[in-house]
Every structure is written in C-alpha cells, then in structure tokens.
Amino acid sequence: MKLTIGMATYDDFDGLFFTIQAFRINHSVENVEFVVIDNNPDGPHGKDNRGFVENWVKGKYIPYREKKSTSSRNEIFKHATGDYTLCVDSHVVIEPNGIQNLMDYYTKNPDTKNLVQGPLWYDDLKNVSTHFKPEWRDIMYGTWATDKENYEKGEPFEIPMMGLGLFSCKTSNWVGFNDKFKGFGGEEGYIHEKFRQNGGKCICLPNLRWNHRFARPNGIPYPNNLEDRVWNYFVGGMELYKDKNHPFIQDAIACFSQKLPQPVIINILNNVAR
C-alpha cells in the first residue's frame, strides 16, 4: 500500500519544514509521497517552500492561486497517487509509530469509507482530546472533549467530529470540501456529516496522536474574515440539510448574531440559498 501525506500551507515555511522532516526522521516513509499545496506561492515563503519540497524531499509542490481557502485541501486528494491519504496541518508532529498504526488500520479495513483521525496531543505530551462535541461556542462549531474510557482501551472508536489538524481516508473515497467555500473556517462537523451521509463513520485511532502548534507569535498570515466563516457554515449546512430552517442553520444564526448584525447574517444566508 502507498500513502500520500499532504498538507496545505500559507506562509509557514518553518512549520512545513519541521513537519515533513519529523515524518522523514521518525517514521518509515519508504512508500510515502509528500504533496504540498502552497496557497500563497507568490508570498515570502513560496520560493523556499518549493525549493525544500522539490529539491530535498522530492515531493510534489503545487502552487494554488485560485482562491485562498480552507477548501484548498481538496487539491491534495486531486494530486495524491497513494491508496490512502493523510492530510495534516503544516505544523503538526505525530507520535512514534503513528504512521504504522494508521496503515495497520487500513490493512484491516482496506475498502473503508470512514474518515480516520487521532487524538489531539497537548503540549505537555500527556493530556489529549479525542473529539469535538457538536455544539456552538463563541464563533465555532465544536468544542474539545475526551472519551477517556474508549481512549484507554486503545481500539478504534466512533466519534461525532474532530478538529482537522490531522485526518485521513482512502483516497478514492474522499468526499470533498464544498467548492463554494471561501476563506477559512467552517469545515469541522460539515465534513464529518458528509462522510456519514456517504456511508462512512468518523473514527478515532487512539494510537495516532498528533501535536499541533497553536501559538502564532507572528500573527495569522492568511485572511481570516468572520463573514467568510459564516458563509462556509451556511454553504455546508445547506449542502447537507437543504433547509434554511434546519436546527444547524438556526443555531449558527444565533451564534454569529453575537458578533455580527443579524441582517448581515440573514443576507449571507439568502445569498447562499440562491
């Protein structure tokens, strides 16, 4: 079996470098290809990103200029040649044997339609979160939670949703982010329900822990527009439920009304519906 490890990046050479090198140093990558989607290839990190990926890693470097969006990760699956694809943020490190544990899962489940993820491994390298609770808080759908009982059993178990710093599936069974997504945010929960509607489940592998760099001392480099996030939640919700009155849509309106005037939110929803 061949594995594609892909990541979309935006002005994050340091994260990209150390994430890929951690894979190459700490894991068996003899039958692995690396695919990097650069969502700002003309920015200050683009040249070094390309040089590192093409010259040193011998991976695929794909400049993506069509739009700046979370949906750019679709390009990973378009360019993947592996039987299975692992998508990670360009600032994630995986526990020892994590790749082997993932491939062992696929050996046992070769034709799976499941979305496969692992626990978030906090910076103390002790505590974890295994999933997101499907609930709204602040301006996001999903809150970190831990199923301690199933995590300690060590066997794969079903979860409702999870953060997307790391996720994997059989490449041919990728269901895709909506092409109308713009900007960043809104994909958690949406992609999980889309896998379920396609006949799959959302699975946590306890032995696929991933450590994520959350701190951004230099600030967020990509455009992070709240109205884009609202748009994405509505686009995803309408794709899945096809009903402006569905509880997911109505809860989103209530959530974002704390940050934006409600007429602005309703106008976004009407534009999505049209």
C-alpha positions in Angstrom: 0.0 0.0 0.0 1.1 3.5 -0.8 0.4 6.5 1.5 0.2 10.2 0.4 1.0 12.7 3.2 -0.4 16.0 2.2 -0.6 19.5 3.6 -1.8 22.9 2.5 0.4 25.7 3.7 0.2 29.5 3.8 3.4 31.4 4.6 4.6 28.8 7.1 8.0 27.5 5.9 9.2 26.7 9.4 6.2 24.6 10.2 6.3 22.9 6.8 10.0 22.1 7.1 9.8 20.6 10.6 6.6 18.7 10.0 8.0 17.0 6.9 11.4 16.4 8.5 9.7 14.9 11.6 7.9 12.4 9.3 11.1 11.5 7.4 13.3 11.2 10.5 10.8 9.4 12.9 8.7 7.3 10.6 9.1 4.8 7.8 8.3 6.7 4.7 9.7 4.4 2.0 6.3 4.0 0.4 5.1 7.5 1.1 4.8 10.5 -1.2 4.6 14.1 0.0 2.2 16.6 -1.6 2.3 20.3 -0.6 -0.4 22.7 -1.7 1.0 26.3 -1.4 -1.9 28.6 -1.0 0.3 31.7 -1.2 3.1 30.6 -3.7 4.0 34.2 -4.5 4.4 35.2 -0.9 7.6 35.5 1.1 7.7 31.7 1.9 6.9 30.4 -1.6 10.4 30.1 -3.1 11.8 28.3 0.0 8.7 26.1 0.2 9.2 25.0 -3.4 13.0 24.5 -3.1 12.6 22.4 0.0 9.8 20.2 -1.3 11.2 19.6 -4.8 14.9 19.5 -4.2 15.2 17.9 -0.8 12.1 15.9 -0.2 11.5 15.0 -3.9 7.8 15.6 -3.3 5.1 17.4 -5.2 4.9 21.1 -4.8 1.6 22.5 -6.1 1.1 26.3 -6.3 -2.6 27.1 -5.8 -3.8 30.6 -6.6 -7.4 30.1 -7.5 -8.6 31.2 -4.1 -7.3 31.5 -0.5 -9.5 29.0 1.3 -9.7 26.0 3.6 -11.0 24.1 0.6 -7.6 24.2 -1.0 -7.0 20.9 0.8 -9.1 19.3 -1.9 -6.1 19.7 -4.1 -4.1 17.3 -2.0 -6.6 14.5 -3.0 -6.6 15.5 -6.6 -2.8 15.1 -6.8 -2.5 12.1 -4.5 -1.4 8.8 -6.0 -1.4 6.9 -2.8 -4.1 4.3 -2.0 -4.7 6.3 1.2 -4.1 9.9 2.1 -3.2 11.5 5.3 -3.8 15.3 5.5 -2.1 17.3 8.2 -1.6 21.0 9.0 1.9 22.3 8.2 2.7 22.5 11.9 1.8 19.0 13.2 4.0 16.2 14.7 2.7 12.7 15.0 3.6 10.2 17.8 6.2 7.4 17.1 4.7 4.5 15.2 1.6 6.7 14.3 2.0 6.2 10.6 2.4 2.4 11.0 -0.6 2.3 13.3 -2.6 4.1 10.6 -1.5 1.7 7.9 -2.3 -1.2 10.2 -5.9 0.1 10.4 -6.1 0.3 6.6 -4.7 -3.3 6.3 -7.6 -4.4 8.4 -10.1 -2.1 6.6 -8.8 -1.8 3.0 -12.1 -0.5 1.4 -13.3 1.7 4.3 -15.4 4.7 3.7 -14.5 6.1 7.1 -12.9 9.4 8.0 -10.0 8.4 10.3 -8.5 10.8 12.9 -6.5 10.7 16.1 -6.4 12.4 19.4 -5.0 15.9 19.8 -1.9 15.6 21.9 -1.4 18.7 24.1 2.0 20.3 24.6 2.5 18.6 27.9 2.6 15.3 25.9 0.3 13.8 28.5 -3.3 15.1 28.0 -5.4 14.5 24.9 -8.7 15.4 23.3 -10.3 12.6 21.3 -13.1 14.5 19.6 -15.2 17.6 19.3 -18.6 17.8 21.0 -21.1 19.0 18.3 -22.0 22.3 20.0 -21.6 26.0 19.3 -19.2 28.1 21.4 -18.1 31.6 20.6 -17.7 31.7 16.8 -17.1 28.0 16.2 -19.0 24.7 15.9 -17.3 22.1 18.1 -15.6 22.0 21.5 -12.7 19.9 22.6 -13.7 16.8 24.6 -12.2 13.5 25.7 -13.7 10.0 25.7 -11.3 8.7 28.3 -12.8 5.2 28.6 -12.6 4.4 24.9 -9.2 6.1 24.5 -7.7 4.0 27.3 -9.0 0.8 25.6 -6.7 1.5 22.7 -9.1 0.3 20.0 -10.6 2.5 17.2 -13.9 4.0 18.2 -16.5 6.2 16.6 -16.7 10.0 17.3 -19.1 12.7 16.2 -16.5 15.1 14.9 -12.9 16.4 15.5 -10.6 19.2 14.6 -9.0 18.8 11.2 -5.3 19.3 12.0 -5.0 15.6 11.0 -7.4 13.4 9.1 -7.2 10.5 6.7 -9.2 8.3 4.4 -9.0 6.0 1.4 -8.1 8.5 -1.4 -10.8 7.3 -3.8 -13.4 7.8 -1.0 -12.6 11.4 -0.3 -16.0 13.2 -0.3 -14.6 16.7 -0.7 -15.0 20.2 0.8 -17.6 22.3 -1.0 -16.0 24.2 -3.9 -18.0 27.3 -2.8 -16.2 27.6 0.5 -14.1 30.8 0.7 -11.7 32.0 3.3 -11.1 29.9 6.4 -13.2 28.0 8.9 -16.5 26.2 8.9 -15.3 22.8 7.8 -15.4 20.9 11.1 -18.6 18.9 11.6 -19.5 19.5 8.0 -17.0 17.1 6.5 -17.8 14.5 9.2 -21.5 14.6 8.4 -20.7 14.4 4.7 -18.7 11.1 5.3 -21.7 9.7 7.3 -24.1 10.6 4.5 -21.7 8.8 2.1 -22.0 5.6 4.2 -18.9 6.0 6.4 -18.2 6.7 10.0 -15.9 9.1 11.8 -13.2 7.1 13.7 -10.6 8.0 16.3 -7.4 5.9 16.4 -6.1 6.2 20.0 -2.5 5.5 18.8 -2.5 8.2 16.2 -1.8 11.2 18.5 -0.9 14.5 16.9 0.7 17.5 18.5 -0.3 20.8 16.9 1.5 24.2 17.2 -1.3 26.6 18.1 0.8 29.6 19.0 1.3 32.2 16.3 3.7 34.9 17.7 3.9 36.5 14.2 0.2 36.6 13.8 -2.2 34.8 11.4 -0.7 35.2 7.9 -3.8 34.4 5.9 -7.1 36.4 5.6 -9.4 35.4 8.5 -12.7 37.1 7.7 -15.6 36.4 10.1 -18.2 36.8 7.2 -16.3 34.1 5.2 -16.7 31.7 8.2 -20.4 32.4 8.4 -20.7 31.9 4.6 -18.9 28.5 4.9 -21.1 27.3 7.7 -24.2 28.2 5.7 -22.8 26.6 2.5 -22.0 23.4 4.3 -25.3 23.4 6.2 -27.4 23.9 3.1 -25.4 21.3 1.2 -26.1 18.7 3.9 -29.6 19.6 5.0 -31.1 21.7 2.2 -33.2 23.6 4.6 -32.7 27.2 5.9 -34.8 26.3 8.9 -32.7 23.3 9.9 -31.6 23.5 13.6 -27.9 23.6 12.5 -28.6 26.8 10.4 -30.7 28.4 13.0 -28.1 27.7 15.7 -25.5 29.2 13.5 -27.6 32.4 13.1 -27.9 32.6 16.9 -24.2 32.1 17.5 -23.0 34.7 15.0 -25.6 37.2 16.0 -23.4 37.8 19.0 -20.7 39.2 16.7 -22.4 40.5 13.5 -25.7 42.4 12.9 -28.4 39.8 12.2 -29.4 41.5 8.9 -25.9 40.9 7.7 -26.1 37.2 8.7 -29.5 36.7 7.1 -28.3 38.4 3.9 -25.4 35.9 3.8 -27.8 33.0 4.2 -30.1 34.3 1.5 -27.1 34.6 -0.9 -26.1 31.1 -0.1 -29.6 29.7 -0.6 -29.8 31.5 -4.0 
